[in-house]
Amino acid sequence: MSSASDILLNIVCPLLGTITAYQMFFAPYWDVSKALRRGSLNDLNPLPWAFLMGNCLGWVLYSVLTQVRGVS
């Protein structure tokens, strides 16, 4: 039987992290959708998405390299 701390650390916290990440990544959806319909960025700043992409690629590269090298 799992203890309360096991449930909190292995189920609740990862679930909250996943929900938070989805909210963060989908937050600009309506603004991007509006800019696409308009055909112009106007005041929409695309720079944060470049950094977001770089961050994601960095973490993917890190996970691949740690799997190859056997580092945990």
Secondary structure as the mmCIF struct_conf table of DSSP 4:
data_model
#
loop_
_struct_conf.conf_type_id
_struct_conf.id
_struct_conf.beg_label_comp_id
_struct_conf.beg_label_asym_id
_struct_conf.beg_label_seq_id
_struct_conf.end_label_comp_id
_struct_conf.end_label_asym_id
_struct_conf.end_label_seq_id
HELX_RH_AL_P HELX_RH_AL_P1 ALA A 4 ILE A 7
HELX_RH_PI_P HELX_RH_PI_P1 LEU A 8 VAL A 12
HELX_RH_AL_P HELX_RH_AL_P2 CYS A 13 PHE A 26
TURN_TY1_P TURN_TY1_P1 ALA A 27 PRO A 28
HELX_RH_AL_P HELX_RH_AL_P3 TYR A 29 ARG A 38
TURN_TY1_P TURN_TY1_P2 GLY A 39 GLY A 39
TURN_TY1_P TURN_TY1_P3 ASN A 42 ASP A 43
HELX_RH_AL_P HELX_RH_AL_P4 LEU A 47 ARG A 69
TURN_TY1_P TURN_TY1_P4 GLY A 70 GLY A 70
#
